[in-house]
Amino acid sequence: MNIGILTIGNELTSGMTQDTNSSFIARELHAQGWGVSAVITVGDDRDAIGGGLDYLLGISDALVVTGGLGPTADDITTAAVASVFGLDLYTDGAVLKQLKERFDRLNIPWTENNAKQAMFPEGAGIIDNPVGIACGFSLERGSKPVAVMPGVPVEAGKMFSDGVIPLFRDKISYREHIAKRTIKTFGRTESRIDQALSHENLEIPGVSIGFYPRFPEIHLVVTSRGEDRNNVEANLRVTCERIEGKLHRYIFGYDDDTMEGVVAAFLTDRELTLSIAESCTGGLITDRLTDVPGSSVFLERGVVTYSNTSKVELLGVPSSIIEKHGAVSEEVAILMAEGVKRLAGTDIGLSTTGIAGPAGGTGGKPVGTVFVALSTGEGTTCRRFLFRWDRRRIKEISSQIALNMLRKFLIGVVD
């Protein structure tokens, strides 16, 4: 089955807002074993919306539409869809009542233009919106289902998973079984991973492997398809085992795992405590770890010691060491990790210091020079890195490397 995706909004065609809905929907469709015939983005224009609908319906078995369901004058998707389908609009009394109750509950003043969000084409099915205001709706053109949702990504994502996928499954016969696993790696480029797997027998009927770079990680999505569920799952398992045999050193997680989530789980299981001193990463490591529920169990504190003075006053790094070696140095990184560990009384101390650029580099320490240190009961280690990316990416990969160093220590892997 091939499905078209139509995203709508002047904010998308102007470049003011990035279209994340189409990429999310495409990934989820592929995870179901369905293909994507085309992705089209149009502005809030009736003719453009109508043209997009007609084209995609001509080449697709089903259609997903996002955007333009709000209360303002430029939200014209519902009316445009109704026009293409030759349907009148009506106000759904139950949805209107639900809208007003939600506004009251949230203490938001009601204005009459909000009633527009309770209008639907005649005969449409309602797609509930559990995390927002505007409901979506579904129609059929011949035997082809069309699902229309708001453009807010968090709303579209939830509605697509909970409402649209079950709808498509009900409307379209679906005999093929699908099994999928995402293998998450860090520490090798896409080309080197491909080379490492080139001599492995991964040619199993019905199994495909996709490479999906997600800086700074490389994700491998293994998908197995077939009519026999047992064979599908067995083929997936064998393929993943062969990949793991080649890449185990660089695999840190699977499916919904994150580097910070994996590290948090190891720290919690081992009942170890952590403190962090960050300079060039500016608190990014701490931010990532505190995104994990329950991180207070292991994370005692995170400090951003950006200036030389803060390194001296808060972490006890001697000013003479900074003057001699520079704030970006192995010596200072080690003292930062040991200082925050001692200050917080934790089992582990982690630190970063570096030059994220675009200025500040020297011949001996160019922009992109980063030191990451890890202090444990077994001693302190420090590694130097040199990156060639922009400031933001240097911060991101530095935080990833720091977390990965901690992960390797926790599982007993020695570089």
Residue pairs with C-beta under 8 A, 6 or more apart in sequence:
1 34
1 35
1 61
1 62
1 168
1 172
1 174
2 34
2 35
2 36
2 37
2 59
2 60
2 61
3 29
3 34
3 35
3 36
3 37
3 60
3 61
3 62
3 63
3 64
3 168
4 36
4 37
4 38
4 39
4 40
4 56
4 57
4 59
4 60
4 62
4 63
4 64
5 21
5 22
5 25
5 26
5 36
5 38
5 39
5 40
5 56
5 63
5 64
5 66
6 39
6 40
6 41
6 42
6 49
6 52
6 53
6 56
6 63
6 64
6 65
6 66
7 19
7 21
7 22
7 39
7 40
7 41
7 42
7 65
7 66
7 67
7 151
8 41
8 42
8 43
8 44
8 49
8 52
8 65
8 66
8 67
8 68
8 77
8 151
9 17
9 41
9 43
9 44
9 67
9 68
9 151
10 43
10 44
10 74
11 17
12 19
12 41
12 43
12 67
13 41
13 42
13 43
14 43
19 41
20 153
21 66
21 67
21 151
21 153
21 156
21 157
22 39
22 41
22 66
24 153
24 156
24 157
24 160
25 64
25 66
25 156
25 160
26 36
26 39
28 160
28 161
28 165
29 35
29 36
30 36
30 223
31 178
31 180
31 223
32 165
32 168
32 178
33 176
33 178
33 223
33 225
34 168
37 56
37 59
37 60
37 61
38 55
38 56
38 59
38 60
40 52
40 55
40 56
42 48
42 49
42 51
42 52
44 68
44 74
44 75
44 76
44 77
45 76
46 76
46 79
46 80
46 83
49 68
49 76
49 77
49 80
49 81
49 84
50 80
50 83
50 84
53 63
53 65
53 80
53 81
53 84
53 146
54 84
56 63
57 63
57 141
57 144
57 146
60 144
61 144
61 172
62 144
62 145
62 146
62 147
62 168
62 171
62 172
63 144
63 145
63 146
63 147
64 146
64 147
64 149
64 160
64 164
65 77
65 81
65 146
65 147
65 148
65 149
66 148
66 149
66 150
66 151
66 156
67 77
67 150
67 151
68 74
68 75
68 76
68 77
68 78
68 80
68 151
69 75
69 77
69 78
69 117
69 134
69 136
69 148
69 149
69 150
69 151
70 116
70 117
70 134
70 150
71 111
71 113
71 114
71 115
71 116
71 117
72 113
75 116
77 148
78 89
78 116
78 119
78 120
78 121
78 137
78 148
79 89
81 121
81 139
81 146
81 148
82 88
82 89
82 121
82 122
85 121
85 139
85 141
87 121
87 122
87 123
87 124
87 139
88 121
88 122
89 119
89 120
89 121
89 122
90 119
90 120
90 121
90 122
91 115
91 118
91 119
92 118
92 119
92 120
92 126
93 118
95 117
95 118
95 120
95 126
95 135
96 115
96 118
99 114
99 115
99 117
99 118
99 133
100 110
102 133
103 109
103 110
103 114
104 110
114 133
117 133
117 134
117 135
118 135
120 126
120 137
121 137
121 139
123 139
124 137
124 138
124 139
125 137
125 138
125 139
125 167
126 135
126 136
126 137
127 135
127 136
127 137
127 138
127 147
127 148
127 149
127 159
127 163
127 164
127 167
128 135
128 159
128 162
128 163
129 135
129 136
129 149
129 150
129 155
129 158
129 159
130 158
130 159
130 162
131 154
131 155
131 158
132 150
132 152
132 154
132 155
133 150
134 150
134 155
136 147
136 148
136 149
136 150
136 159
136 163
137 147
137 148
138 145
138 146
138 147
138 148
138 164
138 167
139 145
139 146
139 148
140 146
140 171
143 171
145 167
145 168
145 171
145 172
147 160
147 163
147 164
147 167
147 168
149 155
149 156
149 159
149 160
149 164
150 156
150 159
175 227
176 225
176 226
176 227
177 225
177 226
177 227
177 228
177 229
177 232
178 223
178 224
178 225
178 232
179 223
179 224
179 232
179 233
179 235
179 236
180 221
180 222
180 223
180 224
180 236
181 221
181 222
181 236
181 240
181 254
181 255
182 219
182 220
182 221
182 222
182 254
182 255
183 219
183 220
183 221
183 222
183 240
183 243
183 244
183 247
183 251
183 254
184 217
184 219
184 251
184 252
184 253
184 254
184 257
185 193
185 217
185 218
185 219
185 220
185 247
185 250
185 251
185 252
186 216
186 217
186 218
186 250
186 252
186 259
186 400
186 404
187 249
187 250
187 404
188 196
188 218
188 247
188 250
189 218
190 211
190 213
190 218
193 211
193 218
193 220
193 247
193 250
194 211
196 246
196 247
197 209
197 243
197 246
197 247
200 242
200 243
200 245
200 246
201 242
202 209
202 239
202 242
202 243
204 224
204 235
204 238
204 239
205 226
205 235
206 224
206 225
206 226
206 231
206 232
206 235
207 222
207 223
207 224
207 225
207 235
207 236
207 239
208 222
208 223
208 225
209 220
209 221
209 222
209 223
209 239
209 243
210 220
210 221
210 223
211 218
211 219
211 220
212 218
212 219
212 220
212 221
213 219
215 393
215 396
215 397
216 393
216 396
216 397
216 400
217 259
217 400
220 243
222 236
222 239
222 240
222 243
223 236
224 232
224 233
224 235
224 236
224 239
225 232
226 232
226 235
244 251
249 413
252 259
252 262
252 404
252 407
253 259
253 261
253 262
258 288
258 292
259 288
259 400
259 403
259 404
259 407
260 288
260 289
260 291
260 292
260 403
261 292
262 407
263 289
263 403
263 406
263 407
263 410
264 289
264 292
264 294
264 295
264 298
266 407
266 410
266 411
267 273
267 274
267 297
267 298
267 348
267 410
268 294
268 297
268 298
270 410
272 298
272 347
272 348
272 410
273 298
273 299
273 300
273 344
273 345
273 346
273 347
273 348
274 289
274 298
274 299
274 300
274 346
274 347
274 348
274 349
274 350
274 406
275 299
275 300
275 301
275 302
275 303
275 340
275 341
275 343
275 344
275 346
275 348
275 349
275 350
276 285
276 286
276 289
276 299
276 301
276 302
276 303
276 340
276 349
276 350
276 351
277 302
277 303
277 305
277 311
277 314
277 315
277 336
277 337
277 339
277 340
277 349
277 350
277 351
277 352
278 284
278 285
278 286
278 302
278 303
278 304
278 305
278 351
278 352
279 304
279 305
279 306
279 311
279 327
279 336
279 351
279 352
279 353
279 354
280 328
280 352
280 353
280 354
280 355
280 356
280 370
280 394
280 395
280 398
281 352
281 354
281 395
281 398
281 399
281 402
282 304
282 306
282 395
283 302
283 304
284 395
284 396
284 398
284 399
285 302
285 350
285 352
285 399
285 402
285 403
286 299
286 302
288 399
288 403
289 295
289 299
289 302
289 403
290 299
290 302
300 344
300 345
300 346
301 340
301 344
303 310
303 314
303 315
303 340
304 310
305 311
305 314
305 315
305 336
308 319
308 322
308 327
311 317
311 322
311 327
311 332
311 336
312 318
312 319
312 322
314 339
314 343
315 335
315 336
315 339
315 340
315 343
316 335
316 339
316 342
316 343
317 332
317 335
317 336
317 339
318 335
321 331
321 332
321 335
322 332
324 331
325 331
325 332
326 332
326 365
327 353
328 353
328 354
328 355
328 365
328 369
328 370
328 371
329 353
329 371
330 371
330 373
330 382
330 384
332 353
332 371
333 351
333 352
333 353
333 371
333 372
333 373
333 382
334 351
334 373
334 375
334 380
334 382
336 349
336 351
336 353
336 373
337 349
337 350
337 351
337 373
337 374
337 375
337 380
337 382
338 349
338 375
338 380
339 349
340 346
340 349
340 350
340 351
341 347
341 348
341 349
341 375
342 349
347 376
347 377
348 374
348 375
348 376
348 406
348 409
349 373
349 374
349 375
349 376
350 372
350 373
350 374
350 375
350 402
350 405
350 406
351 372
351 373
351 375
352 370
352 371
352 372
352 373
352 398
352 399
352 402
353 370
353 371
354 368
354 369
354 370
354 371
354 385
354 394
354 398
355 361
355 365
355 366
355 367
355 368
355 369
355 370
356 367
356 368
356 391
356 394
356 395
357 367
357 368
357 390
357 391
357 394
358 367
358 390
358 391
359 367
360 367
361 367
361 368
361 369
366 386
368 385
368 386
368 387
368 388
368 389
368 394
369 384
369 385
369 386
370 384
370 385
370 386
370 387
370 394
370 398
370 401
371 382
371 383
371 384
371 385
372 382
372 383
372 385
372 398
372 401
372 402
372 405
373 380
373 381
373 382
373 383
374 380
374 381
374 382
374 402
374 405
374 406
374 409
376 409
381 405
383 401
383 405
383 415
385 398
385 401
387 393
387 394
387 397
387 398
389 397
408 414
408 415
